[in-house]
Structures are given as C-alpha cells and as structure tokens.
C-alpha cells in the first residue's frame, strides 16, 4: 500500500513537472494572458485517466498553483482592483487549471471515454476563463482599442476562444495519437482492467 501511494505521488510530480515545462513552450501568447502551448494540459489529463478524478484534481491543483505563481507578476502589473484580482486568480488559475483533473471522469470507458473526459475537462477550463473574462472586462473596463466594448460576453468568448480552441484541438489530436499507441494504452489503463 505504501509503495502504491509513493508511486502515484511520484507520477503526479513527474506529470506536473512535464506539464509545467510544456507550458513554457508557447506557440502564441496573448497580451492579457492566455497562450497556445505545446500540449501542456495533456500530462495532467493522462494522470487523471490513469489514477482517477480525485487524484487527478489533487495533481491539477498543484499545477494550478504553479501556473498562478509563474504568472503572478504579470497579473499584478495589470492594475486590477482587489476584487477583480481575486476573481482573476480564482477563475483564471485555481479553477481553470484544476478542472483539467476531471479528464479521468470516463476512464473506465477506454479510449472513447478518455477522449471525452479530456474534451470535457478542457471545455470546462475554457468556461472558467470565459467567466473570468466577463468579470474582469466588465469590472476593469480594459478592452483592446477598436473593439466594441458594449458586449463583454462576446469579447470574452472571442479572446479566450482564440487561444483555448486551438489548445483544445491540439490537445485532443495529441491525445488521440498518444492513446492509440498500444504501449500508452497499457500504461494509462486503470488498474485491474485489460485494454
């Protein structure tokens, strides 16, 4: 039992480290936060599929804290009010990155469940960023020059969708390729289950 706990803790640490390194490889970065990375969410999704949602949420929360601390200086430079800053930290970091741990929700359904769980988890991350965008842009009144500022919902959807939709598409393509490999299936299939 002790070895089992040690194993999932070590695997969790490795996946958080891998996800963090991949999050530093940015294909595209937006000025008010958000970027397209090199499949940075996939290690957390794989961990959740292998070990379940509870452990997946624990590991993804650690990943959320790391992402928050890595970006904190930039977020503080935006000049947000205290309430807006708290909303930004909660919705853009703690909730948005923690929901990635839900990817294992259909882990017993094999590859279709793995893909479905990954898609749902990443769409929940988009929903969290969308809610944050509405709150921040309504509260702070900071919008890009030349954009119609009357509809913060549309603005938040376009802004957050501009990086999250490609990120979701790339992650799903990467997941399908990775999950199709027999070696990967064997490694991430829930214990006591044949692939």
C-alpha positions as a Markdown table, in Angstrom:
| # | Residue | x | y | z |
|---|---|---|---|---|
| 1 | Unk | 0.0 | 0.0 | 0.0 |
| 2 | Unk | 2.8 | 2.4 | 0.9 |
| 3 | Unk | 4.6 | 1.7 | -2.5 |
| 4 | Unk | 1.3 | 2.4 | -4.3 |
| 5 | Unk | 1.0 | 5.8 | -2.6 |
| 6 | Unk | 4.6 | 6.6 | -3.3 |
| 7 | Unk | 4.1 | 5.6 | -7.0 |
| 8 | Unk | 1.1 | 7.9 | -7.6 |
| 9 | Unk | 2.8 | 10.8 | -5.8 |
| 10 | Unk | 6.0 | 10.4 | -7.9 |
| 11 | Unk | 4.0 | 10.0 | -11.1 |
| 12 | Unk | 2.0 | 13.1 | -10.1 |
| 13 | Unk | 5.1 | 15.1 | -9.5 |
| 14 | Unk | 6.6 | 14.0 | -12.9 |
| 15 | Unk | 3.4 | 14.9 | -14.7 |
| 16 | Unk | 3.2 | 18.3 | -13.1 |
| 17 | Unk | 6.8 | 19.0 | -14.0 |
| 18 | Unk | 6.3 | 17.8 | -17.6 |
| 19 | Unk | 3.1 | 20.0 | -17.9 |
| 20 | Unk | 5.0 | 23.0 | -16.4 |
| 21 | Unk | 7.9 | 22.6 | -18.9 |
| 22 | Unk | 5.4 | 22.2 | -21.8 |
| 23 | Unk | 3.5 | 25.3 | -20.7 |
| 24 | Unk | 6.7 | 27.3 | -21.1 |
| 25 | Unk | 6.8 | 26.4 | -24.8 |
| 26 | Unk | 4.4 | 28.9 | -26.2 |
| 27 | Unk | 3.3 | 28.8 | -29.8 |
| 28 | Unk | 1.3 | 32.1 | -29.3 |
| 29 | Unk | 0.8 | 34.4 | -26.4 |
| 30 | Unk | -1.9 | 37.0 | -26.0 |
| 31 | Unk | -1.3 | 40.4 | -24.3 |
| 32 | Unk | -3.8 | 40.0 | -21.4 |
| 33 | Unk | -2.9 | 36.4 | -20.5 |
| 34 | Unk | -3.6 | 33.1 | -22.3 |
| 35 | Unk | -1.4 | 31.3 | -24.8 |
| 36 | Unk | -1.3 | 28.3 | -27.0 |
| 37 | Unk | 1.3 | 25.9 | -25.6 |
| 38 | Unk | 2.9 | 22.6 | -26.6 |
| 39 | Unk | 0.2 | 20.2 | -25.2 |
| 40 | Unk | 0.8 | 21.4 | -21.7 |
| 41 | Unk | -2.5 | 20.0 | -20.4 |
| 42 | Unk | -2.1 | 16.5 | -21.7 |
| 43 | Unk | 0.2 | 15.2 | -18.9 |
| 44 | Unk | -2.4 | 16.2 | -16.3 |
| 45 | Unk | -5.2 | 14.6 | -18.4 |
| 46 | Unk | -3.2 | 11.3 | -18.7 |
| 47 | Unk | -2.5 | 11.3 | -14.9 |
| 48 | Unk | -6.3 | 11.7 | -14.2 |
| 49 | Unk | -7.2 | 9.0 | -16.6 |
| 50 | Unk | -4.7 | 6.6 | -15.0 |
| 51 | Unk | -5.3 | 7.4 | -11.3 |
| 52 | Unk | -8.9 | 8.7 | -11.2 |
| 53 | Unk | -10.6 | 12.1 | -10.8 |
| 54 | Unk | -9.7 | 12.6 | -7.0 |
| 55 | Unk | -6.0 | 12.2 | -7.6 |
| 56 | Unk | -6.3 | 14.0 | -10.9 |
| 57 | Unk | -7.8 | 17.0 | -9.2 |
| 58 | Unk | -5.1 | 17.0 | -6.5 |
| 59 | Unk | -2.3 | 17.0 | -9.1 |
| 60 | Unk | -4.1 | 19.5 | -11.3 |
| 61 | Unk | -4.5 | 21.8 | -8.3 |
| 62 | Unk | -0.7 | 21.7 | -7.7 |
| 63 | Unk | -0.3 | 22.5 | -11.4 |
| 64 | Unk | -2.8 | 25.4 | -11.0 |
| 65 | Unk | -0.7 | 26.9 | -8.1 |
| 66 | Unk | 2.5 | 26.7 | -10.2 |
| 67 | Unk | 0.9 | 28.4 | -13.1 |
| 68 | Unk | -0.5 | 31.1 | -10.8 |
| 69 | Unk | 2.9 | 31.8 | -9.2 |
| 70 | Unk | 4.6 | 31.8 | -12.6 |
| 71 | Unk | 2.2 | 34.4 | -14.0 |
| 72 | Unk | 1.6 | 36.4 | -10.8 |
| 73 | Unk | 4.0 | 39.3 | -11.6 |
| 74 | Unk | 2.3 | 39.8 | -15.0 |
| 75 | Unk | -1.2 | 39.7 | -13.5 |
| 76 | Unk | -0.3 | 42.2 | -10.7 |
| 77 | Unk | 1.1 | 44.6 | -13.4 |
| 78 | Unk | -2.4 | 44.9 | -15.0 |
| 79 | Unk | -3.6 | 47.2 | -12.2 |
| 80 | Unk | -6.7 | 45.3 | -11.3 |
| 81 | Unk | -8.8 | 46.2 | -8.3 |
| 82 | Unk | -8.6 | 43.8 | -5.3 |
| 83 | Unk | -11.9 | 42.1 | -6.1 |
| 84 | Unk | -11.1 | 41.8 | -9.8 |
| 85 | Unk | -7.6 | 40.4 | -8.9 |
| 86 | Unk | -9.2 | 37.8 | -6.6 |
| 87 | Unk | -11.6 | 36.8 | -9.4 |
| 88 | Unk | -8.8 | 36.6 | -11.8 |
| 89 | Unk | -6.7 | 34.3 | -9.5 |
| 90 | Unk | -9.7 | 32.1 | -8.7 |
| 91 | Unk | -11.2 | 31.7 | -12.2 |
| 92 | Unk | -8.1 | 32.1 | -14.5 |
| 93 | Unk | -5.8 | 29.9 | -12.4 |
| 94 | Unk | -7.1 | 27.9 | -9.5 |
| 95 | Unk | -10.4 | 26.8 | -11.1 |
| 96 | Unk | -9.3 | 26.8 | -14.7 |
| 97 | Unk | -6.3 | 24.6 | -14.2 |
| 98 | Unk | -7.8 | 22.4 | -11.5 |
| 99 | Unk | -10.7 | 21.3 | -13.7 |
| 100 | Unk | -8.2 | 19.6 | -16.0 |
| 101 | Unk | -8.1 | 16.9 | -13.4 |
| 102 | Unk | -11.6 | 15.9 | -14.4 |
| 103 | Unk | -10.3 | 14.3 | -17.5 |
| 104 | Unk | -10.5 | 10.9 | -15.9 |
| 105 | Unk | -14.2 | 11.0 | -15.4 |
| 106 | Unk | -14.9 | 8.4 | -18.0 |
| 107 | Unk | -11.7 | 6.5 | -17.5 |
| 108 | Unk | -13.3 | 3.1 | -17.4 |
| 109 | Unk | -14.8 | 3.6 | -20.9 |
| 110 | Unk | -11.4 | 3.1 | -22.6 |
| 111 | Unk | -10.3 | 5.3 | -25.4 |
| 112 | Unk | -13.7 | 6.9 | -26.2 |
| 113 | Unk | -14.1 | 7.8 | -22.5 |
| 114 | Unk | -10.5 | 9.1 | -22.3 |
| 115 | Unk | -11.1 | 11.4 | -25.2 |
| 116 | Unk | -14.5 | 12.5 | -24.0 |
| 117 | Unk | -13.1 | 13.2 | -20.5 |
| 118 | Unk | -10.2 | 15.2 | -21.9 |
| 119 | Unk | -12.5 | 17.3 | -24.1 |
| 120 | Unk | -15.0 | 18.0 | -21.3 |
| 121 | Unk | -12.2 | 19.0 | -18.9 |
| 122 | Unk | -10.6 | 21.3 | -21.4 |
| 123 | Unk | -14.0 | 22.9 | -22.3 |
| 124 | Unk | -14.6 | 23.5 | -18.5 |
| 125 | Unk | -11.2 | 25.3 | -18.5 |
| 126 | Unk | -12.5 | 27.5 | -21.4 |
| 127 | Unk | -15.7 | 28.1 | -19.4 |
| 128 | Unk | -13.7 | 29.3 | -16.4 |
| 129 | Unk | -11.6 | 31.6 | -18.5 |
| 130 | Unk | -14.8 | 32.9 | -20.2 |
| 131 | Unk | -16.4 | 33.7 | -16.8 |
| 132 | Unk | -13.2 | 35.4 | -15.6 |
| 133 | Unk | -13.1 | 37.5 | -18.8 |
| 134 | Unk | -16.6 | 38.7 | -18.4 |
| 135 | Unk | -16.0 | 39.6 | -14.8 |
| 136 | Unk | -12.6 | 41.3 | -15.4 |
| 137 | Unk | -13.6 | 43.2 | -18.5 |
| 138 | Unk | -16.9 | 44.4 | -17.0 |
| 139 | Unk | -15.2 | 45.4 | -13.8 |
| 140 | Unk | -12.0 | 46.8 | -15.0 |
| 141 | Unk | -13.2 | 48.3 | -18.3 |
| 142 | Unk | -10.0 | 47.2 | -20.0 |
| 143 | Unk | -10.6 | 46.3 | -23.6 |
| 144 | Unk | -8.5 | 46.3 | -26.7 |
| 145 | Unk | -8.6 | 49.6 | -28.7 |
| 146 | Unk | -11.0 | 49.4 | -31.6 |
| 147 | Unk | -13.1 | 46.6 | -30.2 |
| 148 | Unk | -16.8 | 47.1 | -29.4 |
| 149 | Unk | -16.8 | 47.4 | -25.6 |
| 150 | Unk | -20.5 | 47.1 | -25.3 |
| 151 | Unk | -20.6 | 43.3 | -25.2 |
| 152 | Unk | -18.2 | 41.8 | -22.7 |
| 153 | Unk | -19.6 | 38.3 | -23.2 |
| 154 | Unk | -18.7 | 38.3 | -26.9 |
| 155 | Unk | -15.3 | 39.9 | -26.2 |
| 156 | Unk | -14.5 | 37.2 | -23.5 |
| 157 | Unk | -15.6 | 34.4 | -25.8 |
| 158 | Unk | -13.5 | 35.7 | -28.7 |
| 159 | Unk | -10.5 | 36.5 | -26.6 |
| 160 | Unk | -10.4 | 33.2 | -24.6 |
| 161 | Unk | -11.6 | 31.1 | -27.5 |
| 162 | Unk | -8.7 | 32.5 | -29.7 |
| 163 | Unk | -6.2 | 30.5 | -27.6 |
| 164 | Unk | -8.3 | 27.8 | -25.9 |
| 165 | Unk | -10.0 | 26.4 | -29.0 |
| 166 | Unk | -6.6 | 25.8 | -30.8 |
| 167 | Unk | -5.2 | 24.5 | -27.4 |
| 168 | Unk | -8.2 | 22.1 | -27.1 |
| 169 | Unk | -7.9 | 20.9 | -30.7 |
| 170 | Unk | -4.1 | 20.3 | -30.5 |
| 171 | Unk | -4.5 | 18.5 | -27.1 |
| 172 | Unk | -7.2 | 16.2 | -28.5 |
| 173 | Unk | -5.2 | 15.4 | -31.6 |
| 174 | Unk | -2.2 | 14.7 | -29.3 |
| 175 | Unk | -4.4 | 12.6 | -27.0 |
| 176 | Unk | -5.8 | 10.5 | -29.9 |
| 177 | Unk | -2.3 | 9.9 | -31.3 |
| 178 | Unk | -0.9 | 9.0 | -27.8 |
| 179 | Unk | -3.9 | 6.9 | -26.7 |
| 180 | Unk | -3.8 | 5.0 | -30.0 |
| 181 | Unk | -0.3 | 3.6 | -29.2 |
| 182 | Unk | -0.6 | 0.1 | -27.6 |
| 183 | Unk | 2.2 | 1.0 | -25.1 |
| 184 | Unk | 0.4 | 4.1 | -23.9 |
| 185 | Unk | -2.9 | 2.2 | -23.6 |
| 186 | Unk | -1.2 | -0.4 | -21.4 |
| 187 | Unk | 0.5 | 2.3 | -19.2 |
| 188 | Unk | -2.6 | 4.5 | -18.6 |
| 189 | Unk | -5.4 | 2.0 | -18.5 |
| 190 | Unk | -6.9 | 1.9 | -15.0 |
| 191 | Unk | -5.5 | -0.9 | -12.9 |
| 192 | Unk | -7.1 | -4.3 | -13.0 |
| 193 | Unk | -8.5 | -3.6 | -16.4 |
| 194 | Unk | -7.4 | -5.1 | -19.7 |
| 195 | Unk | -7.1 | -2.8 | -22.8 |
